[in-house]
Amino acid sequence: MEKVINESQKQQLECVSYSSRYVLGLFYEAGTRIAVPWAAQYIADNPCIRFISIDNKKRNIESPEVGPSLVVHTTVTFGRDHLDSDPAEVQQIILSHLQRLVPSLPEPSSIKCHKWRYSQVLHGISLELWFPSSGSRIAAQHP
């Protein structure tokens, strides 16, 4: 039987690692106003929260029939440290940090906490290993 990948490719794949994080979605009733001057914000100095966005505002699809939603991404460190924690406890920790960052937030009608085990590649593989210079070319890294 022919091997699909060679030993070098196998070893490189075994070394691939990913970051983990949590994402929290807060959902609001139609007509709710989230009184902040931004659609999205990168948070550089919080140990828990890295990114917050008012999703419908960020996508420029505000509607009087559909309530806004707020999306919160945690830091990689927080995700790693809480990877196997109880999701209800993680949700409360994220909410407490969010309340300190954005104290004017209204009460959401629902909340969804999601563990994103494979968020981003931390250590990947060389594309040259999979697409050698034998005529194959990558047209664009980010099409």
N, C-alpha and C positions, 0 to 999 in steps of 0.2 A: 504494500500500500504506500502511495506517495504521501510525503509529509506536506501539509499545507503551509507551515512556517518552518524556518530553519532554527537551529539552536540559539543563534545570536538574537533573532527576532523574539523568541520565547523569553530569553533572559531580559531583554529590554521591556517587554510587556509586563513582566513580573515586577519591574521597578517603577511602573507608573503609579502615581499616588494622586489623590484628590483631596480638596478641602471639603469640609462639611459646614453647614450653617443651618439656621432656622429662618423661616419666613413666616411673618404674622400678617394676616389679612383682617382688617377691620372694615365691616360693612355697615352702611348707614341708610336710613330711610330717605326716600325722595324728599327733596326740599331742605335737607340738612346742610348747613354751611360749615365748612372747615375754614376758620379764619386765620390763614397763614398767607404770607406774600409770595410763596413759592409753589411750584408743582412737584419738585423733587429736590432733595437735599442730601449731599454726602456728609456724613458725620465723621470727623477725623479723630475726635478726642473722647469717645465714649467706649468703655470696655465691652459693652453689649451690642449696641446698635451702630451699624455702618451706613445704612442708607434708608431713607424714608421717601415715599412718593404718594401723592394723591393721584391715584392711577388714572382716573377719567380725565383729570385736569392735565396731567402729563401727556395724555394721548389726544388732548383737545377735543374731547367728546362729551362735554358737560350737557346734561339733559334734565329738564324739570320732571320727567317721568321716572328717572333712574337715580337712586341715591349714590353718593360718592363712596369710594372705597380707598382705604389707606393701606399701603404695602410697606412692611418693615423688614429689612434684611439684617441679620446679626453679623457680627464680626466672625472671621474664621476662627479666632481663638475661642470665642464664646461657643461656637458650634462644636469645636473639638472637645472642649471641657465639659459640655453638656450632652454629648452625642447619645449616651445611654440613660439620660435622666428622664424622669416622668414628664411627659409633654405638658400636663396641666401645671406642674411647677415651673417649667421653662416658660410657658405662656405668662405666668404671673410675674416672673423676673423681667421679661421683655416689656410687659405693660408698665411695670414700675419705672423702668428707665425711660420709656416713651412719655409717661406722664411728666417726668422731670424735664424732658426736652421740649415737649409741646403741651404745657399745662392747660391750654385753652381747648383741647380736644373735647368734643361732645361724646356722650355715651353711645357706643355703637349698638346696632340692633343684633349683630352677631359677630363672632370672632372665629377665625380658623388659624390654628398653629400647625405648621408643616415642617417636618425634619427633611432637610435636603441633604441626604447623605453624600451624594456625589455632585457637589456644587460646581467646582472648577478644577481643572487640572493644575496640580502643584508642580509635579515633575513628570514631564511627558517623554516622548521618544523622538528621535531624529526622523524627519520625513525622508531623508536620504536613504535610510534603511529600507523603507517601503517603496520609494519611488526613485530608484537609482538613476544615474545620469545616462542611462542607455536609451535616450530618446524621449523619455517621459518628462513632461514639464508641468509645473504648477502654474496655472494661469493667474491665480490670485489667492493670497492667504485669507483675505476678507472680501469676498465678492459682494 
